[in-house]
Amino acid sequence: MAYNFSSLKQKAKETETWFQKELGSVRTGRASPLILDTVMIESYGAKMPVNQLANVSIEGPRSLRISPWDKSVLKDIEKGIVAANLGVGVAVDDEGIRINFPELTGERRTQLIKLAKEKLEEARIALRGEREEVWEDIQEQEKEGKISEDEKFRAKDEMQKIIDEGNRKFEELFNKKELEISN
């Protein structure tokens, strides 16, 4: 009986999706609505993401336009974005809010790359934890006589291939983000 790795593959995919989202929230020199995904606005008695309160569009290479559907939440959105400390300029006008992305300094680029590396390490740790759980399960199945020792080692090799592939994808995503930040 071969070991079923579908849950490990699913967890690896979920971790990759999480990592992509985390990297998307790391600001580069270009305007990206993804930076607002982590910002929660206190409005209508609840915390809500910006995209549920307003239309977010790219206005230029280094600016976003937030157009609230209800003008009464304009101040709440502004307050939430300022409180999120994203390192962007926030200006309110009669149409909504403009977010300006300042040119990145060398020091800020270094900080952003360091932040992206931290996210990479978090993703690796999550994948390592999944590997440990699967390895314990494989060993348990061998002890119970459900799989042979040879099958155990084949399963271990297969598990390692899945982990290596996940880490390779994380590394590709990180390298792409590092290149974005550096340019």
TAQUI-V11653 format. One record per backbone hydrogen bond with DSSP energy under -0.5 kcal/mol. NH is the residue of the N-H (numbers start at 1). CO is the residue of the C=O. E is the energy in kcal/mol with one decimal. If there is no record, write none. Layout:
BEGIN
NH_CO_E, NH_CO_E
END
This chain:
BEGIN
5_3_-0.7, 9_5_-2.6, 10_6_-2.3, 11_7_-2.6, 12_8_-2.5, 13_9_-2.1, 14_10_-2.5, 15_11_-2.5, 16_12_-2.1, 17_13_-2.4, 18_14_-2.5, 19_15_-2.6, 20_16_-2.4, 21_17_-2.1, 22_18_-2.6, 23_19_-2.7, 24_20_-2.0, 25_21_-1.1, 26_23_-1.1, 27_25_-0.6, 28_30_-0.5, 31_61_-2.4, 35_32_-1.6, 36_33_-1.8, 37_34_-1.7, 39_36_-1.2, 40_38_-0.5, 41_48_-3.9, 43_41_-0.9, 43_46_-3.1, 46_43_-1.8, 48_41_-2.6, 48_46_-0.5, 50_36_-0.6, 50_39_-0.9, 52_49_-1.7, 53_50_-2.0, 54_50_-1.7, 55_67_-2.5, 57_55_-0.5, 57_65_-2.6, 59_57_-0.6, 59_63_-2.1, 60_63_-1.8, 63_60_-1.1, 64_99_-2.3, 65_57_-3.1, 66_97_-3.3, 67_55_-2.8, 67_65_-0.6, 68_66_-0.6, 69_53_-2.0, 70_53_-0.6, 71_69_-0.5, 73_70_-2.0, 74_71_-1.4, 77_73_-2.5, 78_74_-2.4, 79_75_-2.7, 80_76_-2.3, 81_77_-2.4, 82_78_-2.5, 83_79_-2.4, 84_80_-1.3, 85_82_-1.3, 86_81_-0.6, 89_100_-3.0, 91_98_-2.6, 93_96_-2.7, 96_93_-0.5, 97_66_-2.7, 98_91_-3.3, 99_64_-2.4, 100_89_-2.6, 100_98_-0.6, 101_62_-3.0, 102_100_-0.7, 109_105_-2.5, 110_106_-2.0, 111_107_-2.0, 112_108_-2.5, 113_109_-2.5, 114_110_-2.1, 115_111_-2.3, 116_112_-2.4, 117_113_-2.2, 118_114_-2.0, 119_115_-2.1, 120_116_-2.2, 121_117_-2.5, 122_118_-2.2, 123_119_-2.2, 124_120_-2.4, 125_121_-2.6, 126_122_-2.2, 127_123_-2.1, 128_124_-2.6, 129_125_-2.3, 130_126_-1.7, 131_127_-2.2, 132_128_-2.3, 133_129_-2.0, 134_130_-2.4, 135_131_-2.8, 136_132_-2.4, 137_133_-2.1, 138_134_-2.7, 139_135_-2.5, 140_136_-2.3, 141_137_-2.4, 142_138_-1.9, 143_139_-2.3, 144_140_-2.0, 145_142_-1.2, 146_141_-2.4, 147_141_-1.0, 152_148_-2.1, 153_149_-2.0, 154_150_-2.2, 155_151_-2.8, 156_152_-2.1, 157_153_-2.1, 158_154_-2.5, 159_155_-2.9, 160_156_-2.4, 161_157_-1.9, 162_158_-1.8, 163_159_-2.3, 164_160_-2.9, 165_161_-2.3, 166_162_-2.2, 167_163_-2.7, 168_164_-2.3, 169_165_-2.1, 170_166_-2.3, 171_167_-2.4, 172_168_-2.2, 173_169_-2.5, 174_170_-2.6, 175_171_-2.7, 176_172_-2.2, 177_173_-2.2, 178_174_-2.9, 179_175_-2.1, 180_176_-2.0, 181_177_-2.5, 182_178_-2.4, 183_179_-1.6
END
